[in-house]
Amino acid sequence: MILVELVLLLRRTRVWLCWLLLCALPALVAVVVSATGILPPPGQGPAFLSAVATNGQIFPAFALALVLPILLPITVAVVAGDTVAGEAAAGTLRYLLIRPVGRLRLLVAKLVSVAFFVVTAVTLVVLTSYAVGIAVFGTGTTTATGGLTLPPVDAGPGSVASLSGTVIEPVDLATRTGLTVAYLALCMLTLGALGIFFSTLTDSPLAAALAVLAVVVTSASLQALDASAAFVDFLPTAHWLAWIDLYRDPVLYDAARTGAWVQAGWVAVAVGAAWANLATKDIAS
């Protein structure tokens, strides 16, 4: 069942279009910045942007910061919202469940397919932006811009500066980037699980996707209110930027660890709610 869902996912044009858009946006920004040579002053503009012009190895971090607030959640919402509602809208959900396929098994297969989409999306953004960053900006030393400082002159080739000013060697940089991919994939899996839940409530994939985006907007809005201080740490978007601490030296794991627990909690609640609804739902289409 899981293999079938993965094959169906890869056959959908919109999935490949979502991946393409996620990779194309950072590449477009790189071309524009390279062509104009205009960069924001240190400490202003998108995260890491003022530093990438002198070291393309930092470009994946900027790319993730660029797609995280809007484009990545939209693509996850579109794909996740279509999981169950798309089957219902096409009239195939009823016939699918007539076969010897348990509803929990179907739900798990849908969740795995969304998780595959999320991990692939974040990984593709990192890989393509690294290639684009190296091609456009090269691998020179990082200057004291964007919160980063110049590495020592004895730093090895491929080294970059951490946000604390110390050197990050290539292997260490790859490890931190891998942790970042895993963390952001978990954050987006929260939206994917919510999308599956909303997808069990409606026959409209668009309605399910919009419900996910409504959660994102509501959560981000509540973060800005002092009145929400008592529960702000439990909002799904509250810890999205905790991955930046992975590029400090020493690495500050506390925020990312807390964020991972919060995201895991949201995934568990959303999947449980989706199963409870799907298990008792009268499938008429």
LOGUSE-103174 format. One record per residue (C-alpha): residue number from 1; residue in one letter; y, z, x. Coordinates in steps of 0.02 Angstrom, whole numbers. Layout:
// LOGUSE-103174
<node><pos>NUM</pos><code>A</code><yy>Y</yy><zz>Z</zz><xx>X</xx></node>
...
This chain:
// LOGUSE-103174
<node><pos>1</pos><code>M</code><yy>0</yy><zz>0</zz><xx>0</xx></node>
<node><pos>2</pos><code>I</code><yy>120</yy><zz>42</zz><xx>141</xx></node>
<node><pos>3</pos><code>L</code><yy>82</yy><zz>-121</zz><xx>230</xx></node>
<node><pos>4</pos><code>V</code><yy>112</yy><zz>-217</zz><xx>69</xx></node>
<node><pos>5</pos><code>E</code><yy>283</yy><zz>-134</zz><xx>47</xx></node>
<node><pos>6</pos><code>L</code><yy>331</yy><zz>-172</zz><xx>227</xx></node>
<node><pos>7</pos><code>V</code><yy>283</yy><zz>-355</zz><xx>206</xx></node>
<node><pos>8</pos><code>L</code><yy>384</yy><zz>-366</zz><xx>45</xx></node>
<node><pos>9</pos><code>L</code><yy>531</yy><zz>-285</zz><xx>132</xx></node>
<node><pos>10</pos><code>L</code><yy>528</yy><zz>-411</zz><xx>274</xx></node>
<node><pos>11</pos><code>R</code><yy>517</yy><zz>-556</zz><xx>151</xx></node>
<node><pos>12</pos><code>R</code><yy>679</yy><zz>-509</zz><xx>64</xx></node>
<node><pos>13</pos><code>T</code><yy>830</yy><zz>-610</zz><xx>120</xx></node>
<node><pos>14</pos><code>R</code><yy>952</yy><zz>-470</zz><xx>81</xx></node>
<node><pos>15</pos><code>V</code><yy>864</yy><zz>-355</zz><xx>205</xx></node>
<node><pos>16</pos><code>W</code><yy>889</yy><zz>-478</zz><xx>347</xx></node>
<node><pos>17</pos><code>L</code><yy>1068</yy><zz>-507</zz><xx>289</xx></node>
<node><pos>18</pos><code>C</code><yy>1102</yy><zz>-319</zz><xx>296</xx></node>
<node><pos>19</pos><code>W</code><yy>1034</yy><zz>-310</zz><xx>473</xx></node>
<node><pos>20</pos><code>L</code><yy>1137</yy><zz>-462</zz><xx>522</xx></node>
<node><pos>21</pos><code>L</code><yy>1298</yy><zz>-389</zz><xx>453</xx></node>
<node><pos>22</pos><code>L</code><yy>1269</yy><zz>-223</zz><xx>541</xx></node>
<node><pos>23</pos><code>C</code><yy>1248</yy><zz>-311</zz><xx>708</xx></node>
<node><pos>24</pos><code>A</code><yy>1385</yy><zz>-439</zz><xx>680</xx></node>
<node><pos>25</pos><code>L</code><yy>1527</yy><zz>-318</zz><xx>646</xx></node>
<node><pos>26</pos><code>P</code><yy>1525</yy><zz>-231</zz><xx>817</xx></node>
<node><pos>27</pos><code>A</code><yy>1503</yy><zz>-400</zz><xx>902</xx></node>
<node><pos>28</pos><code>L</code><yy>1656</yy><zz>-467</zz><xx>810</xx></node>
<node><pos>29</pos><code>V</code><yy>1759</yy><zz>-317</zz><xx>864</xx></node>
<node><pos>30</pos><code>A</code><yy>1702</yy><zz>-342</zz><xx>1045</xx></node>
<node><pos>31</pos><code>V</code><yy>1758</yy><zz>-524</zz><xx>1043</xx></node>
<node><pos>32</pos><code>V</code><yy>1926</yy><zz>-481</zz><xx>965</xx></node>
<node><pos>33</pos><code>V</code><yy>1960</yy><zz>-339</zz><xx>1089</xx></node>
<node><pos>34</pos><code>S</code><yy>1907</yy><zz>-447</zz><xx>1236</xx></node>
<node><pos>35</pos><code>A</code><yy>2013</yy><zz>-594</zz><xx>1179</xx></node>
<node><pos>36</pos><code>T</code><yy>2170</yy><zz>-494</zz><xx>1142</xx></node>
<node><pos>37</pos><code>G</code><yy>2154</yy><zz>-356</zz><xx>1271</xx></node>
<node><pos>38</pos><code>I</code><yy>2234</yy><zz>-238</zz><xx>1147</xx></node>
<node><pos>39</pos><code>L</code><yy>2159</yy><zz>-63</zz><xx>1145</xx></node>
<node><pos>40</pos><code>P</code><yy>2215</yy><zz>95</zz><xx>1056</xx></node>
<node><pos>41</pos><code>P</code><yy>2294</yy><zz>233</zz><xx>1161</xx></node>
<node><pos>42</pos><code>P</code><yy>2176</yy><zz>368</zz><xx>1225</xx></node>
<node><pos>43</pos><code>G</code><yy>2123</yy><zz>485</zz><xx>1086</xx></node>
<node><pos>44</pos><code>Q</code><yy>2171</yy><zz>362</zz><xx>949</xx></node>
<node><pos>45</pos><code>G</code><yy>2075</yy><zz>228</zz><xx>857</xx></node>
<node><pos>46</pos><code>P</code><yy>1886</yy><zz>225</zz><xx>827</xx></node>
<node><pos>47</pos><code>A</code><yy>1778</yy><zz>338</zz><xx>935</xx></node>
<node><pos>48</pos><code>F</code><yy>1742</yy><zz>270</zz><xx>1111</xx></node>
<node><pos>49</pos><code>L</code><yy>1841</yy><zz>108</zz><xx>1083</xx></node>
<node><pos>50</pos><code>S</code><yy>1973</yy><zz>145</zz><xx>1215</xx></node>
<node><pos>51</pos><code>A</code><yy>1837</yy><zz>169</zz><xx>1345</xx></node>
<node><pos>52</pos><code>V</code><yy>1723</yy><zz>20</zz><xx>1313</xx></node>
<node><pos>53</pos><code>A</code><yy>1837</yy><zz>-108</zz><xx>1395</xx></node>
<node><pos>54</pos><code>T</code><yy>1790</yy><zz>-41</zz><xx>1567</xx></node>
<node><pos>55</pos><code>N</code><yy>1606</yy><zz>-6</zz><xx>1534</xx></node>
<node><pos>56</pos><code>G</code><yy>1504</yy><zz>-103</zz><xx>1408</xx></node>
<node><pos>57</pos><code>Q</code><yy>1363</yy><zz>24</zz><xx>1416</xx></node>
<node><pos>58</pos><code>I</code><yy>1466</yy><zz>136</zz><xx>1303</xx></node>
<node><pos>59</pos><code>F</code><yy>1483</yy><zz>1</zz><xx>1171</xx></node>
<node><pos>60</pos><code>P</code><yy>1326</yy><zz>56</zz><xx>1072</xx></node>
<node><pos>61</pos><code>A</code><yy>1409</yy><zz>226</zz><xx>1042</xx></node>
<node><pos>62</pos><code>F</code><yy>1564</yy><zz>139</zz><xx>977</xx></node>
<node><pos>63</pos><code>A</code><yy>1458</yy><zz>22</zz><xx>870</xx></node>
<node><pos>64</pos><code>L</code><yy>1368</yy><zz>168</zz><xx>788</xx></node>
<node><pos>65</pos><code>A</code><yy>1533</yy><zz>256</zz><xx>754</xx></node>
<node><pos>66</pos><code>L</code><yy>1599</yy><zz>93</zz><xx>679</xx></node>
<node><pos>67</pos><code>V</code><yy>1458</yy><zz>57</zz><xx>556</xx></node>
<node><pos>68</pos><code>L</code><yy>1418</yy><zz>238</zz><xx>509</xx></node>
<node><pos>69</pos><code>P</code><yy>1558</yy><zz>280</zz><xx>385</xx></node>
<node><pos>70</pos><code>I</code><yy>1544</yy><zz>129</zz><xx>269</xx></node>
<node><pos>71</pos><code>L</code><yy>1434</yy><zz>-20</zz><xx>312</xx></node>
<node><pos>72</pos><code>L</code><yy>1274</yy><zz>73</zz><xx>358</xx></node>
<node><pos>73</pos><code>P</code><yy>1275</yy><zz>181</zz><xx>201</xx></node>
<node><pos>74</pos><code>I</code><yy>1307</yy><zz>27</zz><xx>94</xx></node>
<node><pos>75</pos><code>T</code><yy>1159</yy><zz>-68</zz><xx>165</xx></node>
<node><pos>76</pos><code>V</code><yy>1044</yy><zz>83</zz><xx>145</xx></node>
<node><pos>77</pos><code>A</code><yy>1103</yy><zz>108</zz><xx>-34</xx></node>
<node><pos>78</pos><code>V</code><yy>1070</yy><zz>-75</zz><xx>-76</xx></node>
<node><pos>79</pos><code>V</code><yy>894</yy><zz>-73</zz><xx>-5</xx></node>
<node><pos>80</pos><code>A</code><yy>845</yy><zz>98</zz><xx>-71</xx></node>
<node><pos>81</pos><code>G</code><yy>918</yy><zz>67</zz><xx>-243</xx></node>
<node><pos>82</pos><code>D</code><yy>806</yy><zz>-84</zz><xx>-263</xx></node>
<node><pos>83</pos><code>T</code><yy>642</yy><zz>5</zz><xx>-224</xx></node>
<node><pos>84</pos><code>V</code><yy>587</yy><zz>59</zz><xx>-398</xx></node>
<node><pos>85</pos><code>A</code><yy>727</yy><zz>-9</zz><xx>-507</xx></node>
<node><pos>86</pos><code>G</code><yy>699</yy><zz>-182</zz><xx>-435</xx></node>
<node><pos>87</pos><code>E</code><yy>517</yy><zz>-177</zz><xx>-486</xx></node>
<node><pos>88</pos><code>A</code><yy>565</yy><zz>-118</zz><xx>-660</xx></node>
<node><pos>89</pos><code>A</code><yy>700</yy><zz>-251</zz><xx>-679</xx></node>
<node><pos>90</pos><code>A</code><yy>576</yy><zz>-387</zz><xx>-627</xx></node>
<node><pos>91</pos><code>G</code><yy>445</yy><zz>-320</zz><xx>-748</xx></node>
<node><pos>92</pos><code>T</code><yy>318</yy><zz>-288</zz><xx>-610</xx></node>
<node><pos>93</pos><code>L</code><yy>322</yy><zz>-97</zz><xx>-604</xx></node>
<node><pos>94</pos><code>R</code><yy>213</yy><zz>-76</zz><xx>-758</xx></node>
<node><pos>95</pos><code>Y</code><yy>82</yy><zz>-198</zz><xx>-696</xx></node>
<node><pos>96</pos><code>L</code><yy>87</yy><zz>-121</zz><xx>-523</xx></node>
<node><pos>97</pos><code>L</code><yy>46</yy><zz>51</zz><xx>-593</xx></node>
<node><pos>98</pos><code>I</code><yy>-94</yy><zz>-19</zz><xx>-702</xx></node>
<node><pos>99</pos><code>R</code><yy>-186</yy><zz>-54</zz><xx>-541</xx></node>
<node><pos>100</pos><code>P</code><yy>-273</yy><zz>94</zz><xx>-457</xx></node>
<node><pos>101</pos><code>V</code><yy>-114</yy><zz>147</zz><xx>-369</xx></node>
<node><pos>102</pos><code>G</code><yy>-56</yy><zz>326</zz><xx>-395</xx></node>
<node><pos>103</pos><code>R</code><yy>128</yy><zz>354</zz><xx>-426</xx></node>
<node><pos>104</pos><code>L</code><yy>142</yy><zz>473</zz><xx>-279</xx></node>
<node><pos>105</pos><code>R</code><yy>60</yy><zz>344</zz><xx>-166</xx></node>
<node><pos>106</pos><code>L</code><yy>183</yy><zz>213</zz><xx>-228</xx></node>
<node><pos>107</pos><code>L</code><yy>329</yy><zz>329</zz><xx>-197</xx></node>
<node><pos>108</pos><code>V</code><yy>270</yy><zz>368</zz><xx>-20</xx></node>
<node><pos>109</pos><code>A</code><yy>252</yy><zz>182</zz><xx>16</xx></node>
<node><pos>110</pos><code>K</code><yy>429</yy><zz>152</zz><xx>-46</xx></node>
<node><pos>111</pos><code>L</code><yy>495</yy><zz>294</zz><xx>62</xx></node>
<node><pos>112</pos><code>V</code><yy>407</yy><zz>227</zz><xx>216</xx></node>
<node><pos>113</pos><code>S</code><yy>480</yy><zz>54</zz><xx>187</xx></node>
<node><pos>114</pos><code>V</code><yy>656</yy><zz>126</zz><xx>172</xx></node>
<node><pos>115</pos><code>A</code><yy>628</yy><zz>230</zz><xx>329</xx></node>
<node><pos>116</pos><code>F</code><yy>572</yy><zz>72</zz><xx>420</xx></node>
<node><pos>117</pos><code>F</code><yy>730</yy><zz>-17</zz><xx>363</xx></node>
<node><pos>118</pos><code>V</code><yy>840</yy><zz>127</zz><xx>420</xx></node>
<node><pos>119</pos><code>V</code><yy>760</yy><zz>148</zz><xx>592</xx></node>
<node><pos>120</pos><code>T</code><yy>762</yy><zz>-40</zz><xx>621</xx></node>
<node><pos>121</pos><code>A</code><yy>945</yy><zz>-52</zz><xx>567</xx></node>
<node><pos>122</pos><code>V</code><yy>1005</yy><zz>84</zz><xx>686</xx></node>
<node><pos>123</pos><code>T</code><yy>896</yy><zz>19</zz><xx>828</xx></node>
<node><pos>124</pos><code>L</code><yy>958</yy><zz>-159</zz><xx>807</xx></node>
<node><pos>125</pos><code>V</code><yy>1139</yy><zz>-100</zz><xx>809</xx></node>
<node><pos>126</pos><code>V</code><yy>1109</yy><zz>-9</zz><xx>973</xx></node>
<node><pos>127</pos><code>L</code><yy>1013</yy><zz>-150</zz><xx>1058</xx></node>
<node><pos>128</pos><code>T</code><yy>1128</yy><zz>-292</zz><xx>1005</xx></node>
<node><pos>129</pos><code>S</code><yy>1287</yy><zz>-193</zz><xx>1041</xx></node>
<node><pos>130</pos><code>Y</code><yy>1221</yy><zz>-147</zz><xx>1214</xx></node>
<node><pos>131</pos><code>A</code><yy>1189</yy><zz>-331</zz><xx>1252</xx></node>
<node><pos>132</pos><code>V</code><yy>1360</yy><zz>-380</zz><xx>1183</xx></node>
<node><pos>133</pos><code>G</code><yy>1447</yy><zz>-238</zz><xx>1275</xx></node>
<node><pos>134</pos><code>I</code><yy>1370</yy><zz>-286</zz><xx>1442</xx></node>
<node><pos>135</pos><code>A</code><yy>1407</yy><zz>-471</zz><xx>1415</xx></node>
<node><pos>136</pos><code>V</code><yy>1587</yy><zz>-446</zz><xx>1361</xx></node>
<node><pos>137</pos><code>F</code><yy>1645</yy><zz>-291</zz><xx>1456</xx></node>
<node><pos>138</pos><code>G</code><yy>1524</yy><zz>-278</zz><xx>1602</xx></node>
<node><pos>139</pos><code>T</code><yy>1460</yy><zz>-118</zz><xx>1682</xx></node>
<node><pos>140</pos><code>G</code><yy>1611</yy><zz>-56</zz><xx>1778</xx></node>
<node><pos>141</pos><code>T</code><yy>1657</yy><zz>126</zz><xx>1797</xx></node>
<node><pos>142</pos><code>T</code><yy>1729</yy><zz>220</zz><xx>1651</xx></node>
<node><pos>143</pos><code>T</code><yy>1911</yy><zz>267</zz><xx>1664</xx></node>
<node><pos>144</pos><code>A</code><yy>1993</yy><zz>422</zz><xx>1597</xx></node>
<node><pos>145</pos><code>T</code><yy>2017</yy><zz>354</zz><xx>1420</xx></node>
<node><pos>146</pos><code>G</code><yy>1946</yy><zz>395</zz><xx>1251</xx></node>
<node><pos>147</pos><code>G</code><yy>1899</yy><zz>570</zz><xx>1305</xx></node>
<node><pos>148</pos><code>L</code><yy>1796</yy><zz>507</zz><xx>1452</xx></node>
<node><pos>149</pos><code>T</code><yy>1836</yy><zz>532</zz><xx>1635</xx></node>
<node><pos>150</pos><code>L</code><yy>1799</yy><zz>436</zz><xx>1793</xx></node>
<node><pos>151</pos><code>P</code><yy>1626</yy><zz>471</zz><xx>1868</xx></node>
<node><pos>152</pos><code>P</code><yy>1618</yy><zz>525</zz><xx>2050</xx></node>
<node><pos>153</pos><code>V</code><yy>1619</yy><zz>385</zz><xx>2177</xx></node>
<node><pos>154</pos><code>D</code><yy>1439</yy><zz>428</zz><xx>2228</xx></node>
<node><pos>155</pos><code>A</code><yy>1373</yy><zz>399</zz><xx>2052</xx></node>
<node><pos>156</pos><code>G</code><yy>1226</yy><zz>281</zz><xx>2045</xx></node>
<node><pos>157</pos><code>P</code><yy>1233</yy><zz>105</zz><xx>1973</xx></node>
<node><pos>158</pos><code>G</code><yy>1234</yy><zz>102</zz><xx>1784</xx></node>
<node><pos>159</pos><code>S</code><yy>1302</yy><zz>279</zz><xx>1771</xx></node>
<node><pos>160</pos><code>V</code><yy>1432</yy><zz>325</zz><xx>1642</xx></node>
<node><pos>161</pos><code>A</code><yy>1537</yy><zz>480</zz><xx>1613</xx></node>
<node><pos>162</pos><code>S</code><yy>1491</yy><zz>606</zz><xx>1480</xx></node>
<node><pos>163</pos><code>L</code><yy>1620</yy><zz>674</zz><xx>1360</xx></node>
<node><pos>164</pos><code>S</code><yy>1628</yy><zz>824</zz><xx>1476</xx></node>
<node><pos>165</pos><code>G</code><yy>1673</yy><zz>717</zz><xx>1626</xx></node>
<node><pos>166</pos><code>T</code><yy>1507</yy><zz>730</zz><xx>1719</xx></node>
<node><pos>167</pos><code>V</code><yy>1393</yy><zz>586</zz><xx>1762</xx></node>
<node><pos>168</pos><code>I</code><yy>1258</yy><zz>523</zz><xx>1645</xx></node>
<node><pos>169</pos><code>E</code><yy>1125</yy><zz>425</zz><xx>1738</xx></node>
<node><pos>170</pos><code>P</code><yy>1046</yy><zz>272</zz><xx>1654</xx></node>
<node><pos>171</pos><code>V</code><yy>882</yy><zz>359</zz><xx>1610</xx></node>
<node><pos>172</pos><code>D</code><yy>975</yy><zz>508</zz><xx>1538</xx></node>
<node><pos>173</pos><code>L</code><yy>1090</yy><zz>390</zz><xx>1443</xx></node>
<node><pos>174</pos><code>A</code><yy>940</yy><zz>300</zz><xx>1367</xx></node>
<node><pos>175</pos><code>T</code><yy>864</yy><zz>467</zz><xx>1315</xx></node>
<node><pos>176</pos><code>R</code><yy>1025</yy><zz>525</zz><xx>1232</xx></node>
<node><pos>177</pos><code>T</code><yy>1042</yy><zz>359</zz><xx>1144</xx></node>
<node><pos>178</pos><code>G</code><yy>863</yy><zz>373</zz><xx>1081</xx></node>
<node><pos>179</pos><code>L</code><yy>900</yy><zz>546</zz><xx>1011</xx></node>
<node><pos>180</pos><code>T</code><yy>1056</yy><zz>475</zz><xx>930</xx></node>
<node><pos>181</pos><code>V</code><yy>955</yy><zz>336</zz><xx>847</xx></node>
<node><pos>182</pos><code>A</code><yy>830</yy><zz>463</zz><xx>780</xx></node>
<node><pos>183</pos><code>Y</code><yy>967</yy><zz>578</zz><xx>716</xx></node>
<node><pos>184</pos><code>L</code><yy>1066</yy><zz>443</zz><xx>627</xx></node>
<node><pos>185</pos><code>A</code><yy>906</yy><zz>370</zz><xx>555</xx></node>
<node><pos>186</pos><code>L</code><yy>870</yy><zz>540</zz><xx>479</xx></node>
<node><pos>187</pos><code>C</code><yy>1047</yy><zz>549</zz><xx>409</xx></node>
<node><pos>188</pos><code>M</code><yy>1026</yy><zz>379</zz><xx>329</xx></node>
<node><pos>189</pos><code>L</code><yy>852</yy><zz>423</zz><xx>267</xx></node>
<node><pos>190</pos><code>T</code><yy>938</yy><zz>555</zz><xx>160</xx></node>
<node><pos>191</pos><code>L</code><yy>1033</yy><zz>415</zz><xx>73</xx></node>
<node><pos>192</pos><code>G</code><yy>873</yy><zz>315</zz><xx>63</xx></node>
<node><pos>193</pos><code>A</code><yy>781</yy><zz>458</zz><xx>-23</xx></node>
<node><pos>194</pos><code>L</code><yy>927</yy><zz>482</zz><xx>-143</xx></node>
<node><pos>195</pos><code>G</code><yy>923</yy><zz>296</zz><xx>-177</xx></node>
<node><pos>196</pos><code>I</code><yy>738</yy><zz>305</zz><xx>-221</xx></node>
<node><pos>197</pos><code>F</code><yy>773</yy><zz>451</zz><xx>-338</xx></node>
<node><pos>198</pos><code>F</code><yy>914</yy><zz>360</zz><xx>-427</xx></node>
<node><pos>199</pos><code>S</code><yy>804</yy><zz>206</zz><xx>-430</xx></node>
<node><pos>200</pos><code>T</code><yy>677</yy><zz>301</zz><xx>-536</xx></node>
<node><pos>201</pos><code>L</code><yy>813</yy><zz>343</zz><xx>-663</xx></node>
<node><pos>202</pos><code>T</code><yy>869</yy><zz>166</zz><xx>-702</xx></node>
<node><pos>203</pos><code>D</code><yy>809</yy><zz>-13</zz><xx>-714</xx></node>
<node><pos>204</pos><code>S</code><yy>966</yy><zz>-74</zz><xx>-625</xx></node>
<node><pos>205</pos><code>P</code><yy>961</yy><zz>-83</zz><xx>-434</xx></node>
<node><pos>206</pos><code>L</code><yy>1151</yy><zz>-99</zz><xx>-432</xx></node>
<node><pos>207</pos><code>A</code><yy>1171</yy><zz>62</zz><xx>-532</xx></node>
<node><pos>208</pos><code>A</code><yy>1056</yy><zz>154</zz><xx>-412</xx></node>
<node><pos>209</pos><code>A</code><yy>1151</yy><zz>89</zz><xx>-261</xx></node>
<node><pos>210</pos><code>L</code><yy>1318</yy><zz>138</zz><xx>-337</xx></node>
<node><pos>211</pos><code>A</code><yy>1252</yy><zz>312</zz><xx>-372</xx></node>
<node><pos>212</pos><code>V</code><yy>1208</yy><zz>333</zz><xx>-188</xx></node>
<node><pos>213</pos><code>L</code><yy>1381</yy><zz>276</zz><xx>-136</xx></node>
<node><pos>214</pos><code>A</code><yy>1457</yy><zz>395</zz><xx>-263</xx></node>
<node><pos>215</pos><code>V</code><yy>1364</yy><zz>537</zz><xx>-177</xx></node>
<node><pos>216</pos><code>V</code><yy>1434</yy><zz>482</zz><xx>-9</xx></node>
<node><pos>217</pos><code>V</code><yy>1612</yy><zz>471</zz><xx>-73</xx></node>
<node><pos>218</pos><code>T</code><yy>1600</yy><zz>637</zz><xx>-164</xx></node>
<node><pos>219</pos><code>S</code><yy>1527</yy><zz>724</zz><xx>-13</xx></node>
<node><pos>220</pos><code>A</code><yy>1660</yy><zz>654</zz><xx>103</xx></node>
<node><pos>221</pos><code>S</code><yy>1797</yy><zz>704</zz><xx>-18</xx></node>
<node><pos>222</pos><code>L</code><yy>1733</yy><zz>882</zz><xx>-33</xx></node>
<node><pos>223</pos><code>Q</code><yy>1730</yy><zz>898</zz><xx>156</xx></node>
<node><pos>224</pos><code>A</code><yy>1918</yy><zz>881</zz><xx>158</xx></node>
<node><pos>225</pos><code>L</code><yy>1946</yy><zz>1024</zz><xx>37</xx></node>
<node><pos>226</pos><code>D</code><yy>1970</yy><zz>1202</zz><xx>96</xx></node>
<node><pos>227</pos><code>A</code><yy>1897</yy><zz>1261</zz><xx>-69</xx></node>
<node><pos>228</pos><code>S</code><yy>1727</yy><zz>1190</zz><xx>-21</xx></node>
<node><pos>229</pos><code>A</code><yy>1713</yy><zz>1292</zz><xx>139</xx></node>
<node><pos>230</pos><code>A</code><yy>1573</yy><zz>1399</zz><xx>66</xx></node>
<node><pos>231</pos><code>F</code><yy>1455</yy><zz>1252</zz><xx>47</xx></node>
<node><pos>232</pos><code>V</code><yy>1527</yy><zz>1114</zz><xx>156</xx></node>
<node><pos>233</pos><code>D</code><yy>1389</yy><zz>1132</zz><xx>286</xx></node>
<node><pos>234</pos><code>F</code><yy>1261</yy><zz>1084</zz><xx>155</xx></node>
<node><pos>235</pos><code>L</code><yy>1344</yy><zz>919</zz><xx>105</xx></node>
<node><pos>236</pos><code>P</code><yy>1244</yy><zz>764</zz><xx>154</xx></node>
<node><pos>237</pos><code>T</code><yy>1388</yy><zz>689</zz><xx>255</xx></node>
<node><pos>238</pos><code>A</code><yy>1444</yy><zz>851</zz><xx>339</xx></node>
<node><pos>239</pos><code>H</code><yy>1347</yy><zz>826</zz><xx>500</xx></node>
<node><pos>240</pos><code>W</code><yy>1351</yy><zz>638</zz><xx>521</xx></node>
<node><pos>241</pos><code>L</code><yy>1457</yy><zz>649</zz><xx>678</xx></node>
<node><pos>242</pos><code>A</code><yy>1354</yy><zz>785</zz><xx>762</xx></node>
<node><pos>243</pos><code>W</code><yy>1271</yy><zz>651</zz><xx>870</xx></node>
<node><pos>244</pos><code>I</code><yy>1429</yy><zz>639</zz><xx>974</xx></node>
<node><pos>245</pos><code>D</code><yy>1384</yy><zz>807</zz><xx>1052</xx></node>
<node><pos>246</pos><code>L</code><yy>1230</yy><zz>724</zz><xx>1126</xx></node>
<node><pos>247</pos><code>Y</code><yy>1348</yy><zz>636</zz><xx>1248</xx></node>
<node><pos>248</pos><code>R</code><yy>1417</yy><zz>799</zz><xx>1317</xx></node>
<node><pos>249</pos><code>D</code><yy>1355</yy><zz>890</zz><xx>1472</xx></node>
<node><pos>250</pos><code>P</code><yy>1269</yy><zz>1004</zz><xx>1445</xx></node>
<node><pos>251</pos><code>V</code><yy>1209</yy><zz>931</zz><xx>1282</xx></node>
<node><pos>252</pos><code>L</code><yy>1265</yy><zz>1033</zz><xx>1131</xx></node>
<node><pos>253</pos><code>Y</code><yy>1115</yy><zz>1031</zz><xx>1016</xx></node>
<node><pos>254</pos><code>D</code><yy>1172</yy><zz>1161</zz><xx>889</xx></node>
<node><pos>255</pos><code>A</code><yy>1268</yy><zz>1044</zz><xx>774</xx></node>
<node><pos>256</pos><code>A</code><yy>1135</yy><zz>909</zz><xx>781</xx></node>
<node><pos>257</pos><code>R</code><yy>997</yy><zz>1036</zz><xx>751</xx></node>
<node><pos>258</pos><code>T</code><yy>1087</yy><zz>1106</zz><xx>600</xx></node>
<node><pos>259</pos><code>G</code><yy>1122</yy><zz>931</zz><xx>537</xx></node>
<node><pos>260</pos><code>A</code><yy>939</yy><zz>883</zz><xx>555</xx></node>
<node><pos>261</pos><code>W</code><yy>884</yy><zz>1031</zz><xx>449</xx></node>
<node><pos>262</pos><code>V</code><yy>1013</yy><zz>991</zz><xx>316</xx></node>
<node><pos>263</pos><code>Q</code><yy>961</yy><zz>809</zz><xx>310</xx></node>
<node><pos>264</pos><code>A</code><yy>776</yy><zz>855</zz><xx>303</xx></node>
<node><pos>265</pos><code>G</code><yy>814</yy><zz>971</zz><xx>158</xx></node>
<node><pos>266</pos><code>W</code><yy>903</yy><zz>833</zz><xx>63</xx></node>
<node><pos>267</pos><code>V</code><yy>758</yy><zz>713</zz><xx>94</xx></node>
<node><pos>268</pos><code>A</code><yy>632</yy><zz>840</zz><xx>30</xx></node>
<node><pos>269</pos><code>V</code><yy>735</yy><zz>878</zz><xx>-126</xx></node>
<node><pos>270</pos><code>A</code><yy>769</yy><zz>695</zz><xx>-165</xx></node>
<node><pos>271</pos><code>V</code><yy>587</yy><zz>642</zz><xx>-140</xx></node>
<node><pos>272</pos><code>G</code><yy>527</yy><zz>789</zz><xx>-244</xx></node>
<node><pos>273</pos><code>A</code><yy>647</yy><zz>745</zz><xx>-385</xx></node>
<node><pos>274</pos><code>A</code><yy>596</yy><zz>561</zz><xx>-376</xx></node>
<node><pos>275</pos><code>W</code><yy>412</yy><zz>608</zz><xx>-388</xx></node>
<node><pos>276</pos><code>A</code><yy>442</yy><zz>728</zz><xx>-532</xx></node>
<node><pos>277</pos><code>N</code><yy>535</yy><zz>595</zz><xx>-629</xx></node>
<node><pos>278</pos><code>L</code><yy>417</yy><zz>451</zz><xx>-589</xx></node>
<node><pos>279</pos><code>A</code><yy>261</yy><zz>555</zz><xx>-624</xx></node>
<node><pos>280</pos><code>T</code><yy>319</yy><zz>594</zz><xx>-802</xx></node>
<node><pos>281</pos><code>K</code><yy>411</yy><zz>432</zz><xx>-839</xx></node>
<node><pos>282</pos><code>D</code><yy>348</yy><zz>315</zz><xx>-974</xx></node>
<node><pos>283</pos><code>I</code><yy>347</yy><zz>146</zz><xx>-887</xx></node>
<node><pos>284</pos><code>A</code><yy>392</yy><zz>14</zz><xx>-1015</xx></node>
<node><pos>285</pos><code>S</code><yy>442</yy><zz>-127</zz><xx>-898</xx></node>
